[in-house]
Amino acid sequence: MDSTSSPSSSSPFDMVSSALGQYIPRGGAAASAGSAESQDDRTAPRRVPAHPAPGRQEQILGAVNLDRELRITRCNLDAPVFEGVDARTGSSFVDLLPPGDVPTVTRRLRQVLETGEPHVARVQRLRRGDGSELVVSMSILAAAAPQEGLTVSLIAMARRLHLYAAETAIGTSLDIGETAQSLAESLLAWGDVAAIDLDFAVWTGEAVTEQPQGRIRLRRAALVPDRAWPDGYVTPGDDLPSDASRLLSHAVRRDDAAQAIVIPDREAIERVLGSPRLVRALVPGDRAASVACIPLVLDGAPPVVLGVAEVWRRADRPFDDSELLDLQELVARTSHHVDLARQHQREHTQVLALQRRLLPRSGGDTIETASVYQPATPDSAGVGGDWVNSFPLPDGRTALVVGDVVGHGLGAAATMGQLSMEARALLSAGLAPDEVLEHLDETVSLLDDAESGLAAGYSALGSTCCIAVYDPVGHHVALSSAGHLPPVLVPPDGPAGPVAVRTHPGLGAEFALREPFDVHTFAAPPGTLLALYTDGLVEDPAVSIDEGIGRLADLVSAVHPWDALQQAARRVVSALAPGRRRDDVTLLLARMIGYRKGDTATWRLPARDDAPARARSQVSALLRQWHTGDDTRENVMLLVSELVTNAVRFATGPVTVRLIRAGHGLLCEVGDTGNGRPRLGRNGPFDDSGRGLHVVHGLTSRWGVRWTDTGKVVWAAVGR
């Protein structure tokens, strides 16, 4: 037994290639070296029968051998369906292709020659001698030994087979443009040019529910073949002229059942359009043409028309009833794919709007931030469950938050938005990072269960989150993490590396030992760079996660203090994730600036009756040095006096007073060891106490409380 028939040493593709090689006659190309009669008839174009003769089985398989120069060495294209395809021995295979397809197919042929990896079952068009085209399923395989070069199998797409293959190809994408393009390519089996025009609402994801009686707004979604079209002709992305609906409105009606129409010749088309400008916009070329318009209809009461498919061909090849039925069947099968893509587009728009609202806007006077978000795939609706945010807290600090909800799509984005907004609200209310994570943990446990979330393509349970709060006065960061990868810290005068934060399970991990979240505090002097990210940035199947984090640390440490931070963030992402990743990629870079030493002052006073007077004296002297106006100075002194008085009266231990010159205002802070929460209550005109907070409320633009390990801090902002 020779090697060409031995299955034990061959791959399935080798076996197929060997079988095709035996299928091709050894005597040469039947299409070119056949009888004298076939040679004499070569110059006369012949119409290809639309259907085989009654009682005769339709043969649809042909095979061609190519050498390494892509020239035809042998072929078997004897079946009637291949009639008119001029495959001659010694000619170049790409001569059988439409000019626009030559570069792509040539690249595929040479790739199989170089790698031996086959290209299987690609829809392709072949040119016939009469100018028409034949749609085939083309597979490219390396020729089985002892032959060299390639074996190309060509399966003429019988109508039913073509319908099945076309629907299978069309349903593989949730992108509107790709879905329309797949439909247009499939429709070429019935014509010379195919175009898909969709209602403008489909592109925006809106529901197509209105019932216009006149003109409709259409946008060209796809056009094949890909060639140089004359000026004025509508190509993909262009809106059709508003009065072009005169041609299409006969098919696209929403007040009754939409029907396919055929306009049989150019004279009738010009009469319907009534304008040379519209003829140039809609008719592909100067040759005589006929067109079949088939609406894309969603079944319902009433039916909804999403757009129209147009198949153009020469007037001497009229559409018969069986072809129109096939066209209508294929377009009808495609309509629900177009509607799925429309719904996907609507979800895509909603999710991106949510994601943009969550992305950091900018830094402030004390910190500079930059962020990059890169979705994994278009089919993830342009966003997943990753989020990153940075925002100033009312007391002058800055919060940096990054998180990841398992999964993609609208459900994951909604969970992401809920967790992000809750974290922001809790941090703004003065809670510490660990306390915020405890609340988020409870939220995730109540938000949904694992089964309902995973059924929708996401899971709130197991979400990860990392919160860092930067104090620009003390120049330190307090950080807590729930199952998230550690941030990368680049000190101004030390080696870069991940922050040594204690590992904790993700949010809502009820099966794990419920332990309190830790707070890790570290110094962040001016010039410090902190990188927060999600796992999609550092995960790579080829390397360990620790190595990925190390590569991130190397790249971040190479950022120069004078580099624009947004550009630096993009460079880091491009270096670590140059192509599409299996997961979303998120990076937040924060460069610490802090307050200058001369813009802050802190005093520590004993909790005695003279503490308010001492505080007023210290603050008054400092405000004169800062050249603060008299009115502002009086307001601040009264404010500090009231806050210190309350601290001495209701708390124990020392009182800390801190004054910060920030932007166009002043920030006053009074800390004590008490754990009671100051509340602004209603006081009667004769009450002896409780007026201090009303004074604070009247003098400030905003005030609040934050909690510390030793007590609380009451802060208040005053304009200068």
N, C-alpha and C positions, 0 to 999 in steps of 0.2 A: 504494500500500500504506500503510495507516495505521500509527501508531506502536505500536499494541498488538500488531502481528504482526511487527514488525521485530526480528530477533534481533541485528542489528549494534549497536544502541544500548541494549540491555537486558541486565541480568544474568540468569543462569539463574533466579533467584527471580522477577524481573519477568516472565519468559516463563511461568513456572508460574502466577503470579497472573493474567496475562492469559488463559491457557487456562482457568483456573477461572472467571474472569469470564464467558467465553463459554459455559461449561458451565451457569451459572445462568440460568434463563429470565428474560427481560426483563419478563414480565408480573407478577412479584411472587413471593411465597413460595408454592411449590406446596403446602407442608405446611399453609398457613393459608388460601390463597385458592383452593383446589381446588374440586371439584364440591360440589354441595349435599349429596350423599351423605356426602362426607368430613366436611362441617361437622356434619351430623346425628349422625354416629358419634363426634364428638369427645368427648362426655361419657361414653361407655361405654368403660371401659378394655378393651384387647384384648391378649391374650397374643401376644408376638412369636414367630413360628415359629423353632424351634431350627435348622432346616435348610431351604434353599429347596426348592421343589417339584421332583420328578424331571424331568430334562431341561432345567431352567431355570438359567441362569447366575446365580450369586450376585453381586449388585451391592453393593459395600461403600463406594463413594466418595460423599461429600456435600460441599457447599460452602455457606458463609454469608458474605454481605457485611455489614460493620458500619460505622456512621458514627463520627465522632470521639467521640460520647457512648456508644459501645459498644452502640448499639441496632441491631437487625436491620433491614436495608433490603431485602435479597433473600436467598433461600436455595433450595437444591435438595436436599431430604432425602426424595426420593420412593421410594428403595429400601426394600423391606420391612424390612430390618434396622433402619432408623431409625424404624419405626412406634412411636408412643407418645411420641416426643420432640417436645414442643410448642414448635416454633420459629415464632412468629408475627411478621409484619412490625410493627415499632414496639415490640416487647417487648425487654427488656434481655437480652443474650446470657448474662449471668451467672446469669439465672434458670434456665438449663438445667443449672447445676452443683450438686453437693452443697454445702451451706452451708460445710463446712470447707475447700472448695477455692476459694471465691470470692476471698479476699485474694490468694492466689498467682497465680491466673489473671488477675485484674484487673491486677496489677502487670506481668505479662508482656505483656498486651494494650497497656497504655499505654506500655511500653518500646518496643514495635515502632512505635507511633505516633510517638514522639519521635525515635527513632534511625533507623528504617527497616531495622534489622537483624532478620532473621526468627528466630523460634523454630520449629525443625523437629522433627517426629516425637516429640512428648512424649506419653507415655501419660496419658490423661485419662478420667474417668468423666462420663457425662451421665445426668441423671434422666429416667426415663419417667413417664408419667401414672399408671401402676399402682403406683408406688413402687419398681420395680426400677431397675437401673442398667445402662447400656450402656458398655462399655469401647471407647474409640476411640484411634487415633493422631492427635493434633491438631497441625497446623502453622499458625502465624500469620505472614502475610506482609502487607506494605504493598500496598494495592490498586493495580493498574496504571492508569496514566492512560488515559482522562480521569476515571476513578472516584477518589473520595477515601475515606479511612478504611482499613479492613482487609479482607482476604480470609482466611477461616479454612477450611482443608480438614479434613474429618473422615473418617477411614478406619476403618470398623467392623472390629474385630479378629476376622477369621475365625479359627477355632480353630487351624489349622495356622500361620497367620501370627502369631497371638498367642503360640503356643508358641515360635516362633523369636525373636520380638522380646523375649519375657520372658527367655529364656535369655541372649540377648545383653546385656540390661540387668543381669541378676543377676551376670554374671561380670565386671563392671567394677570391683569393689572387693574388697579383702582385709580389710575390716572386718566383723566378725561381725554387728554390728547393722545395717549398711547392706545386707549380703547378705540378711539375714532380712527387712528392710523391703522390698527389691525383690521378693522372692518373695511376700510378703503382698500387695503392690499388684497383682502379676500374677494372684494367685488370685481377686481380686475379680471377674474376668470370669465366674466360676462361682457367685458368691454375694453376700450382702449384707455379711458381716463375715468377715475372714480374720485368723487369729492363728498365730504361729509360736512354739512352745515348744521350747527346746533343753535337752539334758542339761547339768547344771551343769559337768561336766568340759569341755565344749566352750568355755565362757567362760574357763576358766583355762588352756586350751591343753593339758590333759592328754589322754592317750590313753583313748578310751572302750572299754575291753576287758573290764571285769568283766561277769558274767552274773547279775544279780540276778533272783530268781524272783518277787519281790513288788513293793513300791513303788519308784519311781524318783524322783530329784530333778530337777525341771524348773524352768526360769526362762523367763518370757515375754520373747522377743526382739523381737517386732514385733506390731503390732495396727493394722488399718485397717478403716474410715476413721477419721480423726482427729476425734474428737468428745468431748463431755463424757460420761463414763461414770458410772454410778451408784456410790455408795459400796459397797465390798466387792468390786467387779469387778477382776480381775487385769489390770493394765496393764503396758506394757514396763518391765523392770527388776525386777518383783515375782517372787518365788518362788511357784509354785503350791502350794496347801495339800498337805501330805504325803499326805492321803488322796484327793486329786483323781485320782490315778493309777487309781482304779477305773474312770473313764471312758476313760482313755487306754491302760491296760495291755493292753486287748484288741488295740490296734494296735501298741503298742510292746512287743514281746516279744523277748528275746534268746536264748531257748532253742530257737527254731525260726524259720522264715521269717516276717518281719513282714508283715502284710497290712493293707490299708485296710479300714475298717469304716464303716458308715453307720447312724446312729441316726435313725429317720425322723420322730419327733415328740417334742414336749415331754414327754408322759406317759412315754415310754420313757426319756428322758434323766433325768427326776426319779427314776424307778425305779432306774436304774443308780447315780445319785449318792447317793440315799438321805438327803440332808440339805439343808434350805433354805439353809444357809450355803454349801455347795458349789454349789448352783444359782446363788446370787448371784455367786459368784466366777467361774463359767465360762460361764454362759449370757448372751449379750448382749441384754438387754432383756426385757420382759414378754410380747412377742408370741410366738405359737406358733413353734417353731423346730425345724429338723432340722440335723444336723451330719454332715460327712464328715471322718474322721480318717485322714490319710495319713502314714505314717512316713517320715522321711528316713533312708534306708538306704545304707550303704557296702557294695558288693559285697565279699565275702570269704568265708573259711571259718573260723568262721561269719560271717554278715553282721553288721555293727555298725550299731546304730540311734543316730543323733545327736540325734533329737528327733521332733517330730510337728507337722504342719501341720493346722490345723482350718479348714474352710470352713463357715460357718453361713448358712442362709437359711430363708425361711418354709416351713412344712410343706406348703403347697399347691403348692410347686414341687419335687417330689421329684427326686433325682439319678437320671439314667438311666445305663445301662452305659457308653455312649460318653463321657459326661462324667467318670465315674470313671476311665476309661482315660486321658483327657487329663490329669486331675489327677495321676494316678500318674506319667505320663510327665514332666510338668513338675517335680514334686517330685523324681523320680529324677535328672533332669538337674541339679538344683540341689544335690543332696547333696554332690557332689565340690567344689563351690564353698564350701559350708559347712565342709568338712573342710580345704580350703586356708586358709580364714580361721582355723580352729582352729590349724593349724600356724603360721600367721603370728602368732597371739596368743601361742603358746608361745615363738616366737623373740623377739617383742616383750618378753615378760617377762624372758627370759634376758639380753637385751642391755641392758635398762634396769637390771637388777641390776648388771651389769658397769659400766655408765656411772656409776651412783651411787657405786660403790666407788672410782672414779677421781676423782670430783669432790673438790675441796678441802674439808676439814671446817671449819677455822677458821684464823685466824692465830695469832700468839704474842705474847710480850711485846715483841718487837722489830719486828714487821711485822703489818699488818692486811690481810687478803685477802677478796675477794668474787668470786663467779663466777656466770655465767649460761650455761646451755646451752639452745638452742632448736632442736629437730629441724626439718628442712625440711618433711616431709610425714608424715602417719600411715603411709603405705605404705612408709616407710623403716624400719619396725619401731620407730619412736620414737627411733631413734638412728642415727648414721652413723659415719664414721671419725674425727670430730673428738674430741680429748681435751684436757683442761686439768687441771693438777694443781699443787698447792703443798704442800710438806712441809718440816719442820725437818730439817736434817742433824745427825748426832750431835755435830759440833763447834761447834754454836751458830749456824751459818749457815742460810739458808733457800733452797731451790730452787724456782724457778718454771718450769714446763714447759708448752708448748702444742704440739700437733701435729695433723696431718691425714693420714689414709689415704684414698686415692682410692676413692670408692664408698660404699655403704650396706649395711646388713644385718649378719647374724651374722658373716660372714667378715671384713668390715671391722672390726667391733667386736672380734673375737678378735685380729686383727693389732694393733689399737689397744691392747688390753690387754697384749699381749706386749711391745710397744715401750715402753709406759708403765712397766710393772713392771721391765723391764730397765734403763731410764734411772734409775729410783729406786734400784735396787740398786747400780748403778755409781757414782752420785753419793754414796750413803751410804758406799761403800767408799773415798771420797776422791779419785776421778778428777775432773779438770777438765772443764768443759763440752765443749771440743773433743775430748777423749779419749773422752767418752761418745758423741758423735756418730760418731766413727770406729768404735766397736763397733756402734752401731746400723746404720751403713752396711753393715757386714759381715753383720749379722743379716738385714737386708732382702734382701740379695743371695742369701742362702741360704734365706730363708723360703718363697718360691714364685717361679715364673716368671710372666711377664706373661700368658701364654695361660690358665693355670689360674686365675689371680686374676680376670682380666676375665670369664672364663666364669661365675664365681660372683658377679659384680657388684661386684668391688672389685679393687684392685691395691696390693700392698705396695710395689712398685717405684715410685719417684717420690714416696713419702711425704715430707712436710715436717715439720720439728721445730725449735723454738727453745728453748734452755735458758738461763736466767738464774740466777745464784747471788749472793745478797745477803749481804754481810759487814756485820753490824751494829756491829762495832767500828771497822773502817776506813771505814765508810759509803761503800762502793762496790759496784758490780755488775759481775760478769764474765759476758759473754754470747756465745754462739755460735749460729749459725743454719745450717740445711740447707734452703735453698730456701723458707724461710718469710718471710712479710711482716714488715717491721721493727716492733718494739714502739714504742709512743708514750710518750715521756718528758715529764713535766710537772714541772720543777724548782720549788722553792718560791719562787724569785725570778727566773725567766727564762721565755722563751717556750716553748710546747709544740711538739713536733714529733717525727717519727720518729727513732729511734736510727740513726745512720749506720753500720750494720753492713754488711760486705762481702757481696755476693751470692754464694751458693754453690749448686750444683745440689742437687736433692732427694736423699733417701737411695736408695742402690742404683742410681744413675744411671751405670751402667758405660760407657755410650756417651760420657760427658763426660770431659774431662780430669780425672784424679783428682788433686786438690790438697788439701793439708791444710786442715782447718777453722781459721778464724781465731777468736781470742778478742778481743772488744772490751770494754775496761774503762772505766767512766765513774763519776763521782762521784754519789752518791745521799744527800745530807744529809737529816736528819729532815724530814719533810713532803713528800718527793718522791713523786710518783704515777707508777706504771708500768702501762701497759695492754698486755697480750698478748691476741691474738685470732686467729681464723681468717678466711679470705678471705670467707666467707659474710656477715660483718658489714659489710664495706665495698664488696663488689662490687655494682654497680648498672648495668644496661645503659644507663641514661640519662647516666651520668657516668663519667669515667675513674677508674682505681683510685687514682691520686694524689689526686684530688679527694675520693674516699671516705675515704682516710686523713686528709686535711685536715679533713673534717667530724668524724671521730672525735676528732682532736686538739682541735678547738674544744669539743666536748662534754665531753671529759675535763678540759680546763683550767677548765671552769666548775664543776667539783665543789669545793665549799667544804671546807676542812680539817675543819670540824665536822660535815659531812654523814655520815649513816650510809652506809657504803661499799656494802652490799648494795642498798639502795634506789637509790643513785646508779648502780650497774651496771645495774639494771633500767631506769632512765630512759634511759641511753645506748642500750641495745639497743632500747627502744621507739621512740626517736627515729630511729635508723638503719634499723631493720628492723621497721616497724609491722605488716606483714602477713607472709604466708608468703613465704619465699625459696626459690630453686631449690637452695640449699645450706644445710647446717646453720650455725647462728650460735653462736659461742662467744666469750666475753669473760672475761678474768681481770684484775681490778684489784688492785694491790698498793700500799699506802701504807707508806712506810718510816718506822720509828720509831727503831730503833737503841738502843744502850745509852747511858745518861748518862755524861758524862765521868768522874764520880767512881766509876763502877762498873767501870772498867778501868784497868789499869796495864801498861806495857811497859818492859822493860829490854833493852839490847843489851850483851852481855858478850864480851870477847875469849876465844878458845878456849885458855885456860890452865888450869893445875892448880888455881888458886884460884877458878875460875869457880863451882863448886858452893857454896863457902862464901859468896861474895858474893851469889849468888842466894838462899841461905837467909836471909841477913841482910836483904835487901831485902823478901822475901816476908813475913818475920816482922813487920817494922815495919808493913807495909800491913795485914796481918790484924788486928793490934791496933787500928788505926784503924777497921777494919770491925767491930770487936767480935765477932770470931769466937771460938768456944769453944776451950778449950785442946786438947782431943782433936783437933778438926778442924785446928787450927793445926799441931800436931805431925805429923799425917798429910800435910798439904799440903807442909810443909817437907821431909819425907822423900821425898815423891813428886818434888818439884822437884829435889832433890839427885840422885836416881837418874837422872832424865831428862837433866839437864845433864851429869852424869858420862858417860853414854853418848854424848851429842853431842860432848863434847871428845875422847873416846877413839876414836870411829869416824868422825868427820867432820872437815872442815877449815873454816877461816873462822870468822866471828863466830857467837855463839849468841844467839838472841832468846828471851826469856822473857816470856810474856804471861799475866796473871791476870784473869779476868772473874768478876764477881759476877752470877750469873744465877739468878733465881727463888729456889728453895730450895737451891741448890747453888753450887759454884765450878767453873770450867773453867780448867784449867791447860794452857798450850801452850808447847812448847819447839821452836824451829825451828833448823835447821842447813843447811849446804850439801851434805850427803851425800845420795847417792841409794840407799843400801842400805835394805832394808825390815826393820824390827825384827820378829823372830818369837819367839813364846813357845815355847821348846823344853823337852824333858825333861832335867833335870839330876840327876846322881847326888849322894849325900850328901857326897862329898869333892871335888866340882868347885870350882875356885877362881873361876870366872867364870860369867856367864850368869844370875845371880840377880836382876839389876836389874828385868827385866820381870816376874818373878814377884812382886816387891815391888809394882810398879805394879799388876799384876792384882789383888792382894789388897787394895789400898787404895782402889780406884776402883769405881764402879758400871758404867762402861764406858770404853774407851779405843780409840784407833785412830790411823791415819796418813792425812794428805792430802798431795798433791804440789803443789809450787809451781814457778815458773819457775827459782828459784835452788836448790831442794833439796826438803826435806820438813819437815812439822810433825807432831810427835807430840802428841796432845791426850789429856786425861784428865779425867773428871768426878768430883767428890767431893761428897757430900752435906754440908750444913752442920749 
